[in-house]
Amino acid sequence: MPPFVGEGSSAASLGVNEFRRIAAAALAAIPAGARVLAIVSDRTRDDNTDLLFPVVSQELARRGAKQLDALVAQGTHPPMRDEHKREKIGAGLAEIPLLGQIFDHHWDRPGELTTIGTLAGSDVRALTGGLIDEPVPVTVNARLAPGVYDAVLVIGATLPHEVAGFAGGAKYFFPGVAGPELTHRTHWLGALATIERVIGRVETPTRRMIEAAAGFISAPVVAFTSVSTRHNGAQRTHALFAGDIRDTVRRAAAVSGQVHVRYTGRRYRRVVALLDKHYDELWVGGKASYKLGSIVETGGELIIYAPHLTQISATHGRLIEKYGYAPLEQVREMVERSDELRANLCIAAHLAHVSFAGHRDALGNIGPRYRITMATGISEEICRKVNLGFLDYRTFDVKTYQSDPDTLIVEDAGRDLYLVEPN
């Protein structure tokens, strides 16, 4: 197990000097001549990888490592352009010795994947509290096969997440660089556990499952887990913990819970989400609903304003449009009736997560607990097709809602988690 090192708090502000000190201690066991693979986040994650990756590279060079490649933990997201990948790791901003290839991860290309183990059905049942009980093969990017690299680094941030509770740690493997089996199962597991019982919590069924799967990775793993915020364009690192992939994410989540979670003390009839510009499709822009749903009144409305959001999903749009967003109770029925959805459980989970929660009316009918209205670049036809409302963003004026005491306007929506009160 790598040594644990790190520092930070909600009030702290760490810089490159602290990064260097932490990296030197965390990488002390990396031998000269080592081939190292770094797992890094993609463009949908706003973090400090551009500052941290060069520091890690420089420390590896000082220790005499032979090679440093990067693998983007993009899950099922589309690949980034080369210039965006280089920007992500800070290339051009600082010296990055040893840098070799920056690889994309293709979760749906069997030839680029390898199976490193299997989670037995009995173990899955115990890990998930019985929500899932079938065996699951642990399939990952082939670059994580035994003998390819001598060490693996996980460089990424922690913040509340709808599937695992908090992002970071083993989530960079599953679904970050995983094959379809765990990608589908973990997303569906997060939905079955219900978003309101998962998001913003550290110990979740999904966390237990992905950490068990991470145990099959044979190379030593060193995690660099940070907590950062951005205000007025400036990135601030509150904490950085390095070492064991389980310990670091829990230390980071404790800080994240202080800087990424806001408490309103009440629900609102209407919430206007001015969506973070990192989210240019609803596959990731659904975070506006994930992170604001708890504070929308039953029968209320969530307006997502994002002219830059122009599609449902480049990868999964066809199936999302075919089935449409619906509460978990309805999605479970769709899954039972559809071989296609059973083969694409991550999409089924997305349908339920965006809808957020169901509500039973006086007649016993289940429907969404609140309405979602899209003021985006997605057409009215598509919005209606997927069971979302439509508002022409060109006619949208946020000033209309500013004086309404029953409306909350949230800037950079999708970053922070909003709750009525602590869990």
C-alpha positions as CSV (number, residue, x, y, z in Angstrom):
1,M,0.0,0.0,0.0
2,P,1.4,3.4,-0.9
3,P,2.2,5.9,1.9
4,F,-0.6,8.3,2.7
5,V,0.2,12.0,2.5
6,G,-1.8,15.1,2.0
7,E,-3.2,18.3,3.5
8,G,-6.1,20.7,3.1
9,S,-9.4,21.9,4.5
10,S,-12.4,24.0,3.3
11,A,-10.4,27.1,4.2
12,A,-7.1,26.1,2.7
13,S,-5.6,27.2,-0.6
14,L,-2.8,24.9,-1.9
15,G,-0.4,25.7,-4.6
16,V,2.4,24.1,-6.6
17,N,4.8,24.1,-3.7
18,E,2.4,21.9,-1.7
19,F,1.8,19.7,-4.7
20,R,5.5,19.1,-5.0
21,R,5.9,18.1,-1.4
22,I,3.0,15.8,-1.5
23,A,4.0,14.2,-4.9
24,A,7.6,13.6,-3.6
25,A,6.3,11.7,-0.6
26,A,3.6,9.8,-2.5
27,L,5.9,8.6,-5.3
28,A,8.8,7.6,-3.1
29,A,8.3,3.9,-3.8
30,I,8.3,4.3,-7.6
31,P,11.5,2.6,-8.8
32,A,13.9,3.9,-11.4
33,G,13.1,2.7,-14.8
34,A,9.4,2.3,-14.0
35,R,6.7,2.5,-16.7
36,V,3.9,4.6,-15.3
37,L,0.3,5.1,-16.5
38,A,-1.7,8.1,-15.2
39,I,-5.5,8.0,-15.3
40,V,-6.8,11.5,-15.8
41,S,-10.3,13.1,-16.0
42,D,-11.8,14.4,-19.2
43,R,-13.1,17.8,-20.2
44,T,-16.4,17.4,-18.3
45,R,-14.5,17.6,-15.0
46,D,-13.2,21.0,-14.0
47,D,-10.2,20.3,-11.8
48,N,-6.5,21.1,-11.3
49,T,-5.0,18.3,-13.4
50,D,-3.3,21.0,-15.6
51,L,-1.2,22.0,-12.5
52,L,-0.8,18.6,-10.8
53,F,0.1,16.5,-13.8
54,P,3.3,18.4,-14.6
55,V,4.4,18.3,-11.0
56,V,3.9,14.5,-10.9
57,S,5.8,14.1,-14.2
58,Q,8.7,16.2,-12.9
59,E,8.9,14.1,-9.7
60,L,8.8,10.9,-11.6
61,A,11.7,12.1,-13.8
62,R,13.7,13.1,-10.7
63,R,13.2,9.5,-9.5
64,G,14.4,8.0,-12.8
65,A,11.2,6.7,-14.1
66,K,11.4,5.5,-17.7
67,Q,7.9,6.4,-19.2
68,L,4.7,8.3,-18.4
69,D,1.6,7.9,-20.4
70,A,-1.9,9.2,-19.7
71,L,-5.3,7.5,-20.2
72,V,-8.4,9.7,-20.2
73,A,-11.1,8.4,-17.9
74,Q,-13.9,9.5,-20.2
75,G,-16.3,6.6,-19.5
76,T,-18.8,6.7,-22.3
77,H,-18.2,10.4,-23.1
78,P,-16.9,11.3,-26.6
79,P,-13.1,11.6,-26.9
80,M,-11.5,15.1,-26.6
81,R,-9.6,16.7,-29.4
82,D,-5.8,16.4,-29.1
83,E,-5.4,20.1,-28.1
84,H,-7.9,19.7,-25.4
85,K,-6.2,16.6,-24.0
86,R,-2.9,18.4,-23.9
87,E,-4.5,21.4,-22.3
88,K,-6.1,19.1,-19.7
89,I,-2.7,17.9,-18.5
90,G,-1.0,21.3,-18.6
91,A,1.1,20.7,-21.7
92,G,2.5,24.0,-22.9
93,L,2.0,25.6,-19.5
94,A,4.8,23.7,-17.7
95,E,7.6,21.3,-18.4
96,I,6.3,17.7,-18.6
97,P,9.3,15.3,-18.9
98,L,8.7,11.6,-19.7
99,L,5.4,12.3,-21.4
100,G,4.6,9.7,-24.0
101,Q,1.1,9.0,-25.4
102,I,-2.2,10.4,-24.2
103,F,-4.7,7.6,-24.9
104,D,-8.5,7.8,-25.3
105,H,-10.6,5.1,-23.7
106,H,-13.1,3.3,-25.9
107,W,-15.5,1.5,-23.6
108,D,-17.3,-0.2,-26.6
109,R,-14.3,-1.6,-28.5
110,P,-13.7,-5.2,-27.2
111,G,-10.3,-5.3,-28.8
112,E,-9.1,-2.5,-26.6
113,L,-10.4,-4.1,-23.4
114,T,-9.3,-6.9,-21.1
115,T,-11.0,-8.9,-18.4
116,I,-8.9,-9.0,-15.2
117,G,-11.3,-10.9,-12.9
118,T,-14.9,-11.5,-12.0
119,L,-17.0,-10.3,-9.0
120,A,-18.9,-13.4,-7.8
121,G,-22.6,-13.2,-7.6
122,S,-22.5,-13.8,-3.8
123,D,-20.0,-10.9,-3.4
124,V,-22.0,-8.6,-5.6
125,R,-25.1,-9.4,-3.5
126,A,-23.3,-8.6,-0.3
127,L,-21.7,-5.4,-1.7
128,T,-24.9,-4.0,-3.0
129,G,-27.3,-5.0,-0.2
130,G,-29.1,-7.4,-2.6
131,L,-29.8,-4.7,-5.2
132,I,-27.8,-6.7,-7.8
133,D,-27.0,-10.4,-7.3
134,E,-25.4,-11.7,-10.6
135,P,-21.7,-12.1,-11.2
136,V,-20.0,-9.2,-13.0
137,P,-16.8,-9.5,-15.1
138,V,-14.3,-6.8,-14.3
139,T,-13.3,-5.6,-17.8
140,V,-11.0,-2.6,-18.2
141,N,-8.9,-0.8,-20.8
142,A,-6.2,-3.2,-22.0
143,R,-3.5,-0.9,-20.8
144,L,-4.3,-2.0,-17.2
145,A,-3.5,-5.6,-18.0
146,P,-0.8,-7.2,-15.9
147,G,2.7,-6.4,-17.0
148,V,1.9,-3.4,-19.2
149,Y,2.8,-0.8,-16.7
150,D,4.8,-0.9,-13.4
151,A,2.6,1.6,-11.6
152,V,-0.7,3.3,-12.1
153,L,-1.6,6.8,-10.9
154,V,-5.1,8.2,-10.5
155,I,-5.2,12.0,-10.8
156,G,-8.6,13.5,-10.3
157,A,-11.0,15.5,-8.2
158,T,-13.7,14.7,-5.7
159,L,-17.1,16.2,-5.7
160,P,-20.7,14.9,-5.1
161,H,-21.8,12.4,-7.7
162,E,-25.1,10.8,-8.5
163,V,-23.8,7.2,-9.1
164,A,-21.1,6.7,-6.6
165,G,-22.0,9.4,-4.0
166,F,-18.8,11.2,-4.5
167,A,-16.6,11.2,-7.6
168,G,-12.9,10.2,-7.3
169,G,-11.0,7.2,-6.3
170,A,-12.0,3.9,-7.9
171,K,-14.6,5.7,-10.0
172,Y,-11.7,6.7,-12.3
173,F,-11.4,3.0,-13.1
174,F,-15.1,2.1,-13.1
175,P,-16.7,3.4,-15.2
176,G,-13.8,5.8,-16.1
177,V,-11.8,3.2,-18.1
178,A,-14.1,0.2,-17.7
179,G,-15.8,-2.1,-20.2
180,P,-19.6,-2.2,-20.7
181,E,-20.4,-4.7,-18.0
182,L,-19.4,-2.7,-14.9
183,T,-20.3,0.6,-16.7
184,H,-23.9,-0.6,-17.1
185,R,-24.1,-2.3,-13.7
186,T,-22.7,0.6,-11.6
187,H,-25.0,3.2,-13.2
188,W,-28.1,1.0,-12.8
189,L,-27.0,0.2,-9.2
190,G,-26.8,3.9,-8.5
191,A,-30.4,4.3,-9.8
192,L,-31.7,1.4,-7.9
193,A,-30.2,2.7,-4.7
194,T,-32.0,6.0,-5.6
195,I,-30.3,9.3,-6.2
196,E,-31.5,10.9,-3.0
197,R,-29.9,8.2,-0.9
198,V,-26.6,8.2,-2.9
199,I,-25.5,11.7,-4.0
200,G,-23.3,13.4,-1.4
201,R,-22.7,10.2,0.6
202,V,-19.4,8.4,0.9
203,E,-20.4,4.9,1.8
204,T,-22.7,3.7,-1.0
205,P,-23.4,0.4,-2.7
206,T,-21.7,1.6,-5.9
207,R,-18.6,2.7,-3.9
208,R,-18.3,-0.7,-2.3
209,M,-18.7,-2.4,-5.7
210,I,-16.2,-0.4,-7.6
211,E,-13.6,-0.6,-4.8
212,A,-13.9,-4.4,-4.8
213,A,-13.4,-4.4,-8.6
214,A,-10.3,-2.1,-8.2
215,G,-8.7,-4.9,-6.2
216,F,-8.2,-6.9,-9.4
217,I,-5.8,-4.3,-10.8
218,S,-2.4,-5.9,-10.4
219,A,-0.1,-2.9,-10.7
220,P,0.5,-0.7,-7.6
221,V,-2.0,2.2,-7.6
222,V,-1.2,5.7,-6.2
223,A,-4.2,8.1,-6.1
224,F,-3.9,11.9,-6.2
225,T,-7.3,13.1,-5.1
226,S,-8.0,16.8,-4.9
227,V,-10.8,19.1,-3.9
228,S,-11.1,22.3,-5.9
229,T,-13.5,25.1,-6.6
230,R,-13.6,27.8,-9.2
231,H,-14.7,31.4,-8.6
232,N,-14.6,34.2,-11.2
233,G,-12.5,32.0,-13.5
234,A,-9.9,31.3,-10.8
235,Q,-9.2,27.7,-9.6
236,R,-8.6,27.1,-5.9
237,T,-7.3,23.8,-4.6
238,H,-8.7,23.3,-1.0
239,A,-7.1,19.9,-0.5
240,L,-4.8,17.2,-2.0
241,F,-4.5,13.7,-0.6
242,A,-2.2,11.1,-2.2
243,G,-1.8,7.4,-1.5
244,D,-4.3,4.5,-1.1
245,I,-7.3,4.9,-3.5
246,R,-9.8,4.2,-0.7
247,D,-8.3,6.5,2.0
248,T,-7.7,9.4,-0.3
249,V,-11.3,9.7,-1.6
250,R,-12.7,9.5,1.9
251,R,-10.4,12.3,3.1
252,A,-11.3,14.4,0.1
253,A,-15.0,13.7,0.4
254,A,-14.9,15.2,3.9
255,V,-13.6,18.4,2.5
256,S,-15.8,18.3,-0.6
257,G,-18.8,18.0,1.6
258,Q,-17.9,21.4,3.1
259,V,-17.2,23.3,-0.1
260,H,-19.4,21.6,-2.7
261,V,-22.7,21.2,-0.7
262,R,-25.0,24.1,-0.1
263,Y,-28.0,24.0,2.3
264,T,-31.1,26.1,1.5
265,G,-33.3,25.2,4.5
266,R,-36.3,25.0,2.2
267,R,-37.6,23.8,-1.2
268,Y,-38.5,26.2,-4.0
269,R,-41.5,26.2,-6.4
270,R,-39.1,27.0,-9.2
271,V,-35.3,26.6,-9.6
272,V,-33.6,28.2,-12.5
273,A,-30.3,26.4,-13.4
274,L,-27.8,28.4,-15.4
275,L,-25.9,25.4,-16.5
276,D,-22.1,25.2,-16.2
277,K,-20.6,25.6,-19.7
278,H,-18.6,22.4,-19.3
279,Y,-21.8,20.5,-20.0
280,D,-22.6,20.6,-23.7
281,E,-25.0,17.6,-23.9
282,L,-27.7,16.4,-21.5
283,W,-25.8,13.2,-20.8
284,V,-23.6,15.3,-18.5
285,G,-25.9,18.4,-18.3
286,G,-28.4,16.3,-16.4
287,K,-26.2,17.2,-13.4
288,A,-28.4,20.2,-13.1
289,S,-31.3,17.9,-12.1
290,Y,-29.1,15.6,-10.0
291,K,-27.7,18.3,-7.9
292,L,-30.8,20.6,-7.6
293,G,-33.7,18.1,-7.5
294,S,-33.7,17.8,-3.7
295,I,-34.7,21.5,-3.3
296,V,-37.5,21.6,-5.9
297,E,-41.0,21.4,-4.5
298,T,-43.3,18.5,-5.4
299,G,-45.2,19.8,-8.4
300,G,-42.6,22.5,-9.0
301,E,-40.3,23.2,-11.9
302,L,-36.6,23.1,-12.8
303,I,-35.7,25.3,-15.7
304,I,-32.3,24.5,-17.3
305,Y,-30.9,27.4,-19.2
306,A,-28.0,26.5,-21.5
307,P,-27.9,27.8,-25.1
308,H,-24.6,26.0,-25.5
309,L,-26.2,22.6,-24.8
310,T,-27.3,21.4,-28.3
311,Q,-27.9,17.6,-28.0
312,I,-29.1,14.9,-25.7
313,S,-26.1,12.7,-26.2
314,A,-23.7,12.1,-29.0
315,T,-23.2,8.5,-27.9
316,H,-26.6,7.5,-26.4
317,G,-29.0,10.0,-27.9
318,R,-31.0,7.5,-30.1
319,L,-31.9,5.3,-27.2
320,I,-32.7,8.2,-24.8
321,E,-35.0,9.6,-27.4
322,K,-36.7,6.2,-27.9
323,Y,-37.5,5.7,-24.3
324,G,-37.6,9.2,-22.7
325,Y,-37.0,10.4,-19.2
326,A,-39.2,8.9,-16.4
327,P,-39.2,8.2,-12.7
328,L,-37.3,5.0,-11.5
329,E,-40.6,3.1,-11.0
330,Q,-41.5,3.5,-14.7
331,V,-37.9,2.9,-15.9
332,R,-37.8,-0.4,-14.0
333,E,-40.9,-1.5,-15.9
334,M,-39.3,-0.4,-19.2
335,V,-36.2,-2.4,-18.4
336,E,-38.3,-5.5,-17.6
337,R,-40.0,-5.3,-21.0
338,S,-37.0,-4.3,-23.1
339,D,-34.0,-6.5,-24.0
340,E,-32.5,-3.4,-25.5
341,L,-32.6,-1.4,-22.2
342,R,-31.4,-4.4,-20.2
343,A,-28.3,-4.4,-22.5
344,N,-27.8,-0.7,-21.9
345,L,-28.5,-0.2,-18.2
346,C,-26.4,2.9,-18.0
347,I,-28.9,4.6,-20.3
348,A,-31.8,3.3,-18.1
349,A,-30.1,4.8,-15.1
350,H,-29.7,8.1,-16.9
351,L,-33.4,8.2,-17.7
352,A,-34.3,7.8,-14.0
353,H,-31.5,10.1,-12.7
354,V,-32.6,13.1,-14.8
355,S,-36.2,12.6,-13.8
356,F,-34.8,12.4,-10.3
357,A,-37.7,11.2,-8.3
358,G,-41.3,9.9,-8.7
359,H,-44.5,11.0,-7.1
360,R,-47.8,9.1,-6.7
361,D,-50.9,11.2,-7.2
362,A,-54.3,10.9,-5.6
363,L,-55.3,8.3,-8.1
364,G,-52.2,6.2,-7.5
365,N,-50.4,7.1,-10.8
366,I,-46.7,7.6,-10.7
367,G,-45.2,10.7,-12.4
368,P,-42.1,12.9,-12.0
369,R,-42.0,14.8,-8.7
370,Y,-41.3,18.0,-10.6
371,R,-41.2,19.3,-14.2
372,I,-38.0,19.9,-16.2
373,T,-38.1,22.7,-18.8
374,M,-35.3,23.0,-21.2
375,A,-34.2,26.5,-22.4
376,T,-31.3,25.1,-24.5
377,G,-30.1,24.6,-28.0
378,I,-32.2,21.3,-28.1
379,S,-35.2,21.6,-30.3
380,E,-38.8,21.5,-29.0
381,E,-39.5,18.3,-30.9
382,I,-36.7,16.5,-29.1
383,C,-37.6,17.9,-25.7
384,R,-41.2,16.8,-26.0
385,K,-40.1,13.4,-27.3
386,V,-38.0,12.7,-24.2
387,N,-40.7,14.0,-21.8
388,L,-39.2,17.4,-21.1
389,G,-40.7,20.8,-21.4
390,F,-39.4,23.4,-23.8
391,L,-38.7,27.2,-23.5
392,D,-37.1,29.2,-26.3
393,Y,-33.8,30.3,-24.8
394,R,-33.9,33.4,-27.0
395,T,-37.0,34.6,-25.1
396,F,-35.6,33.6,-21.7
397,D,-34.8,36.5,-19.3
398,V,-33.5,35.6,-15.9
399,K,-34.4,39.0,-14.6
400,T,-38.1,37.9,-14.8
401,Y,-37.5,35.5,-11.9
402,Q,-35.0,37.5,-9.7
403,S,-37.6,39.1,-7.5
404,D,-39.7,36.0,-7.0
405,P,-39.2,34.6,-3.4
406,D,-40.3,31.2,-4.5
407,T,-37.6,31.0,-7.2
408,L,-33.9,30.2,-6.7
409,I,-31.5,31.1,-9.5
410,V,-28.3,28.9,-9.5
411,E,-25.3,30.0,-11.5
412,D,-22.8,27.3,-12.8
413,A,-25.5,24.7,-12.1
414,G,-24.3,21.2,-12.0
415,R,-21.2,21.9,-9.9
416,D,-22.4,22.1,-6.4
417,L,-25.0,19.9,-4.7
418,Y,-28.0,21.7,-3.1
419,L,-29.8,20.1,-0.2
420,V,-32.5,21.4,2.1
421,E,-30.6,20.3,5.1
422,P,-27.7,17.9,6.0
423,N,-28.5,14.2,5.6
